[in-house]
Amino acid sequence: MAAQPLSPTSTFPSLFCTNTNGVGFYKFGAFLHSHHVSVSSSSSFSMAKPNQSISRLCYSPTHFAKSGNGCSWIQDNSLCHSVAASVERYQGSVCHALPTKPAQVSILEDLFEFICSGPLIEKLGLTPTNVADAIDKWLAYGSYLCRLFKVNEMELTIPQKARFYHYYIPVFFWCEDQISQHHSSFKEGEEIPPLVIGFSAPQGCGKTTLVYALNYLFEVTGRKSAMVSIDDFYLTAEGQAQLRESNPGNALLEYRGNAGSHDLELSVETLTALSKLTKEGLKMKVPRYDKSAYSGRGDRADPSTWPEVEGPLTVVLFEGWMLGFKPLPTEAVTAVDPQLEIVNNNMKAYYDAWDKYIGAWIVIKINDPSCVYYWRLQAEIAMREAGKPGMSDEEVRDFVSRYLPAYKAYLPTLYKEGPSGSDPKRLLVVEIDEQRNPILGY
């Protein structure tokens, strides 16, 4: 059951003020050190007797499980070294080595320092003062994410804390700021269409999970959002067969994925209709694609199974592996792979079908496209070990090989220039490492 909307701005009392250097410190330091502060499932503060224990801000467990929901970062400790280095950069020798064992959302000061050590804080223009002023929201959003991913709030591992407080929550703050800017561009009384935020990120890098988390945070904070993927606009099985027959011998168009394998008319209809969901009572169904149909070749899902969204929408989260790719000179793409020429020609129609609807962009940047292969291989191995059908190593290699030419051709321009028509002030580039975690990128 979905969580009931709460008001993060009023849930927690302000615990920080700032000194003349802009560094946050406790208004009630002595009070916190003599009282055990916790947040109950109803999000109200409760206090134990003085001197009962060292001051810790711990969330009372409700129905949370100790294990994750299958996401690799839930139980992975690969983040520990990068987190320790990040904390060192923030405040000298705050800690020399962070534990790999389950780590509670420790004392509030520790969590504050942990948040400020995140690689996105400076990139987003946040300061310790900003974090201190909004600490109530950070805590509420962290609680919501624990609920979503079914992890115990009292036993978060370092990777879990980092994924929430260094990645998902900072990006959510950025999205909130973009929505505020979007709303400010309309006059009082005007209907405000939802802001479409585009997420361009390679396959397997965790963009779908990121969007899933952001969508949940919008939901629990009382705003309506819709999730859409470029996958939802693939051609039907019949259309895909026609594309394959029209391009014999071109491995890049044999299966769904590359430019030319999408129903652009459907995407225009869908994005246009979503932009009109500005009032209560307006509803529509959003297309979905069934990748398991026809033995994995895929087909559009039956419309009766499409999810319904209702206005007024605040935001549309639109994600895809090739979102924002720009067509290049023919010689540039054929130098990568001659088969890309037709794909490049097909891409010329994509700006009007996708990119022009997007008002703000998040680009997840990787240094080496070969990561896509390893990420996919990890996922398939995990599926096989769990007793579920999964591709063999060779099948994974063949699958990814149909996307790598596009990555090699178009990612450099995307990273250098941004998506077509994007405003640099409304573009967030998040560079991630091989463990899918944000890093300090320049």
C-alpha positions in Angstrom: 0.0 0.0 0.0 1.3 3.4 -0.9 2.6 5.6 1.9 0.3 8.4 3.0 1.6 11.9 2.0 3.4 13.6 4.8 4.7 17.1 5.1 8.5 16.9 5.3 8.9 20.6 5.9 6.9 20.3 9.2 7.7 16.7 10.2 10.9 17.4 12.0 12.0 20.4 14.1 14.9 22.5 13.0 18.0 21.2 14.7 20.7 23.3 13.2 21.8 26.9 13.0 25.0 28.3 11.5 28.0 30.1 12.8 29.7 33.1 11.1 31.6 30.7 8.8 28.4 29.1 7.5 29.0 25.8 9.2 26.0 24.0 10.7 26.0 23.2 14.4 23.4 22.1 16.9 21.1 24.6 18.5 20.3 21.9 21.1 23.7 20.1 21.3 23.5 19.4 25.0 19.9 18.4 24.7 20.6 15.9 22.0 23.5 14.4 23.9 21.3 13.7 26.9 18.2 12.5 25.1 17.6 9.5 22.8 15.8 11.0 19.7 13.9 8.7 17.4 11.2 9.0 14.7 8.2 6.7 15.1 6.3 5.2 12.1 3.9 8.1 12.4 6.9 10.5 11.9 6.6 12.2 15.3 9.6 12.6 17.6 9.8 10.6 20.8 12.4 11.1 23.5 13.8 8.6 26.0 14.8 9.6 29.5 18.0 11.7 29.9 21.3 9.8 29.9 19.5 6.6 28.7 21.9 6.3 25.8 24.2 8.3 23.6 22.2 10.6 21.3 21.3 8.9 18.1 18.8 9.7 15.5 17.4 6.3 14.6 14.2 5.4 12.9 11.9 3.0 14.6 11.5 -0.1 12.5 8.1 -0.9 11.1 7.6 -3.5 8.5 11.0 -3.2 6.9 13.1 -6.2 6.0 16.8 -6.4 6.6 17.6 -7.4 3.1 17.0 -5.5 -0.1 14.7 -6.0 -3.0 17.3 -7.4 -5.4 19.2 -4.3 -6.3 22.9 -5.0 -6.4 23.8 -1.9 -4.3 21.5 -3.0 -1.4 24.0 -5.5 -0.1 27.2 -4.5 -1.9 30.0 -2.9 0.1 32.0 -1.7 -2.9 31.2 1.9 -2.0 33.1 1.9 1.3 36.5 3.2 -0.1 35.0 5.9 -2.3 32.7 7.1 0.6 35.7 7.3 3.0 37.6 9.3 0.5 34.7 11.6 0.0 34.3 12.2 3.7 38.0 13.0 3.9 37.6 15.7 1.2 34.8 17.2 3.1 36.3 17.5 6.6 39.9 16.5 6.8 40.1 13.3 8.8 36.5 12.9 9.8 37.1 9.1 9.6 39.9 7.1 8.2 37.9 4.0 7.3 34.2 3.4 7.3 32.9 0.1 8.6 31.6 -2.5 6.1 29.2 -4.0 8.7 25.6 -2.6 9.0 25.8 1.0 9.9 23.0 2.8 11.7 21.9 6.2 10.6 24.1 7.3 13.5 24.1 10.5 15.5 22.6 13.4 13.6 26.0 15.1 13.3 27.5 12.1 11.6 24.7 11.9 9.2 25.0 15.6 8.5 28.7 15.2 7.7 28.0 12.1 5.6 25.5 14.0 3.5 27.8 16.9 3.0 30.6 14.5 1.8 28.5 13.4 -1.2 30.0 14.0 -4.6 26.8 15.8 -5.9 26.6 18.4 -3.1 29.0 20.9 -4.5 27.9 20.2 -8.1 24.3 21.2 -7.1 25.5 24.3 -5.4 24.6 23.1 -2.0 26.6 24.2 1.1 26.6 22.8 4.7 24.3 25.6 5.6 21.8 24.5 2.9 21.9 20.9 4.1 21.4 22.0 7.7 18.5 24.2 6.8 16.8 21.3 5.0 17.9 18.5 7.3 14.3 17.7 8.1 13.6 16.9 4.5 16.8 14.8 4.1 15.6 12.7 7.1 12.0 12.3 5.8 13.1 11.4 2.3 15.6 8.9 3.7 12.8 7.3 5.7 10.6 7.1 2.6 13.3 5.4 0.6 13.9 2.8 3.3 10.2 2.1 3.1 10.3 1.8 -0.7 13.3 -0.5 -0.9 12.3 -2.5 2.3 15.5 -1.9 4.2 15.8 -1.5 7.9 16.3 2.1 8.8 18.3 1.2 11.8 20.8 -1.1 10.0 21.6 0.7 6.7 24.9 -0.4 5.2 27.3 2.2 3.8 26.3 1.5 0.2 22.6 1.9 1.1 23.3 5.2 2.9 25.4 6.4 0.0 22.8 5.5 -2.6 20.1 7.3 -0.7 21.9 10.4 0.7 24.6 10.8 -2.0 22.5 10.0 -5.1 18.7 9.7 -5.0 17.9 12.5 -2.5 20.3 15.1 -4.0 18.8 14.4 -7.4 15.3 14.7 -6.0 16.2 18.1 -4.6 17.5 19.1 -8.1 14.2 17.9 -9.6 12.2 20.0 -7.1 14.2 23.1 -8.0 13.6 22.5 -11.7 9.9 22.2 -11.0 9.9 25.5 -9.1 11.7 27.2 -12.0 9.2 25.7 -14.4 6.2 27.0 -12.4 7.7 30.4 -12.1 7.7 30.8 -15.9 3.9 30.9 -15.9 1.6 33.7 -14.9 -0.8 33.4 -12.0 -4.0 31.7 -13.1 -2.4 30.0 -16.1 -2.6 26.2 -16.5 0.8 24.8 -15.8 1.7 21.6 -17.7 3.8 19.0 -16.0 7.6 19.4 -16.3 9.1 16.6 -18.4 12.4 15.6 -17.0 14.5 13.5 -19.4 16.9 10.8 -18.1 19.5 9.8 -20.6 21.6 6.9 -19.3 23.1 3.7 -20.6 21.4 0.3 -20.1 22.1 -1.3 -16.8 23.4 1.8 -15.0 20.4 2.0 -12.6 18.4 4.7 -14.3 15.1 2.8 -14.0 15.7 2.4 -10.2 16.5 6.0 -9.9 13.3 7.1 -11.7 11.4 4.6 -9.6 12.8 6.2 -6.4 12.1 9.7 -7.6 8.5 8.8 -8.6 7.9 7.4 -5.1 9.3 10.5 -3.4 6.9 12.7 -5.5 4.1 10.4 -4.5 4.6 10.5 -0.8 5.1 14.2 -0.8 1.7 14.7 -2.4 2.6 15.4 -6.0 1.4 13.4 -9.0 4.0 12.1 -11.5 4.1 9.8 -14.4 6.9 7.4 -15.5 7.6 6.8 -19.2 10.3 5.0 -21.0 11.4 5.0 -24.6 10.9 1.2 -24.3 7.2 2.0 -24.1 7.3 3.3 -27.7 8.8 0.3 -29.4 7.1 -0.9 -32.6 4.7 -3.8 -32.3 6.0 -7.2 -33.1 4.6 -6.8 -36.6 6.2 -3.5 -37.1 9.5 -4.8 -35.8 9.3 -7.7 -38.3 8.7 -5.2 -41.1 11.7 -3.2 -40.0 13.9 -6.3 -40.0 12.7 -7.3 -43.5 13.3 -3.8 -44.8 16.9 -3.8 -43.6 18.3 -7.3 -44.4 21.7 -8.0 -42.9 21.7 -5.0 -40.6 22.2 -6.5 -37.1 21.5 -3.1 -35.5 17.9 -3.2 -36.8 17.3 -6.9 -36.5 15.8 -6.5 -33.0 14.3 -3.6 -31.0 16.6 -0.9 -29.6 18.2 1.5 -32.1 16.6 4.5 -33.8 14.0 3.3 -36.2 12.6 0.6 -33.9 10.2 3.1 -32.2 6.7 4.2 -32.9 7.3 7.9 -32.9 3.7 8.8 -33.6 2.7 7.0 -30.4 5.3 8.9 -28.4 4.1 12.2 -29.7 0.5 11.3 -28.9 1.5 10.1 -25.4 3.7 13.1 -24.4 1.2 15.6 -25.8 -1.7 14.0 -23.9 0.4 13.9 -20.7 1.1 17.6 -21.0 -2.6 18.3 -20.9 -3.3 16.5 -17.6 -3.5 19.8 -15.7 -6.7 19.3 -13.8 -8.3 17.0 -11.3 -10.3 14.2 -12.9 -8.4 14.1 -16.2 -7.0 10.6 -16.8 -5.2 8.6 -19.4 -3.5 5.3 -19.9 0.3 5.2 -20.6 1.6 2.6 -23.1 3.7 -0.3 -21.9 5.8 -2.8 -23.7 6.0 -6.5 -23.0 9.6 -7.7 -23.6 8.8 -11.3 -22.8 6.3 -11.7 -25.7 7.2 -13.8 -28.7 10.0 -15.6 -26.9 11.7 -12.4 -25.9 11.4 -10.5 -29.2 8.7 -8.4 -27.5 5.4 -6.8 -28.4 3.3 -3.9 -27.2 1.4 -4.9 -24.1 -2.3 -5.2 -24.2 -3.9 -1.7 -23.6 -6.0 -3.2 -20.8 -2.8 -3.7 -18.8 -1.5 -0.1 -19.3 -1.3 1.9 -16.1 -3.5 4.9 -15.7 -2.3 8.3 -14.6 -4.5 11.1 -13.3 -4.1 14.9 -13.3 -3.0 17.3 -12.3 0.5 16.0 -13.1 3.4 17.9 -11.6 6.2 16.0 -13.5 6.7 13.4 -16.1 9.9 11.3 -15.7 11.0 10.1 -19.1 13.9 7.8 -19.3 15.9 6.0 -22.1 19.3 4.7 -23.1 19.5 6.8 -26.2 17.4 9.8 -25.1 19.2 13.0 -26.2 21.3 11.4 -28.9 21.9 13.7 -31.9 22.3 12.6 -35.5 25.9 13.1 -36.7 27.6 13.5 -40.1 27.4 10.3 -42.1 31.2 9.8 -42.2 31.4 10.1 -38.4 29.0 7.2 -37.8 30.1 5.0 -40.6 33.7 5.2 -39.2 32.3 3.5 -36.1 30.1 1.0 -37.9 28.8 1.2 -41.5 25.5 -0.3 -40.2 24.9 3.0 -38.3 24.2 5.0 -41.4 20.5 4.0 -41.6 20.2 4.3 -37.8 21.7 7.9 -38.0 19.2 8.8 -40.7 16.3 7.5 -38.6 17.5 9.6 -35.7 16.7 12.8 -37.5 13.0 12.5 -36.6 13.6 11.8 -32.9 14.0 15.4 -31.7 10.5 16.3 -32.6 9.1 13.1 -31.2 11.0 13.1 -27.9 13.5 15.8 -27.0 11.5 18.9 -27.7 9.0 17.9 -25.0 11.8 17.7 -22.3 12.2 20.8 -20.1 15.0 19.6 -17.9 17.7 16.9 -18.4 19.6 14.4 -16.2 22.4 12.7 -18.1 24.1 9.8 -16.4 27.7 9.7 -17.7 29.9 6.7 -17.9 33.6 6.6 -18.9 33.6 3.3 -20.7 30.6 1.9 -22.7 31.9 -1.6 -22.1 30.4 -1.3 -18.6 27.1 -2.0 -20.2 28.2 -5.5 -21.1 29.4 -6.2 -17.6 26.3 -4.8 -16.0 24.1 -6.9 -18.2 26.2 -10.0 -17.6 25.9 -9.4 -13.8 22.1 -9.2 -14.1 21.8 -12.4 -16.2 24.2 -14.3 -13.9 22.1 -13.3 -10.9 18.9 -14.4 -12.7 20.4 -17.8 -13.5 21.7 -18.2 -9.9 18.2 -17.4 -8.7 16.8 -20.2 -10.9 15.2 -17.8 -13.4 15.7 -17.9 -17.2 18.6 -15.8 -18.2 20.8 -15.2 -21.3 24.0 -17.1 -21.6 27.3 -15.2 -21.6 27.4 -15.4 -25.4 23.8 -14.2 -25.8 24.6 -11.2 -23.5 27.6 -10.4 -25.7 25.5 -10.6 -28.9 22.7 -8.5 -27.3 25.0 -5.7 -26.1 27.0 -5.7 -29.4 23.9 -4.3 -31.1 24.0 -1.2 -28.9 27.7 -0.5 -28.5 28.1 1.2 -31.9 25.5 3.8 -31.0 27.2 4.4 -27.6 30.6 4.8 -29.2 29.2 7.2 -31.9 26.8 9.4 -29.9 27.9 9.5 -26.2 30.9 11.8 -26.8 28.7 14.5 -28.4 26.0 14.0 -25.7 28.6 14.5 -22.9 30.3 17.5 -24.7 27.3 19.4 -25.9 24.3 18.0 -24.0 21.1 16.9 -25.5 19.6 18.7 -28.5 18.0 22.0 -27.4 18.9 21.6 -23.8 19.5 24.6 -21.5 22.8 24.2 -19.6 21.1 25.7 -16.6 18.5 22.9 -16.7 21.0 20.1 -17.3 22.4 17.9 -14.6 25.3 15.5 -15.5 25.9 12.7 -13.0 29.1 10.8 -13.6 29.0 7.2 -12.2 31.7 4.6 -11.7 31.5 0.9 -12.5 29.5 0.2 -9.4 26.9 2.7 -10.6 27.7 5.2 -7.9 28.1 9.0 -8.4 31.7 10.3 -8.5 33.3 13.7 -8.6 33.3 14.4 -12.3 34.4 17.5 -14.2 
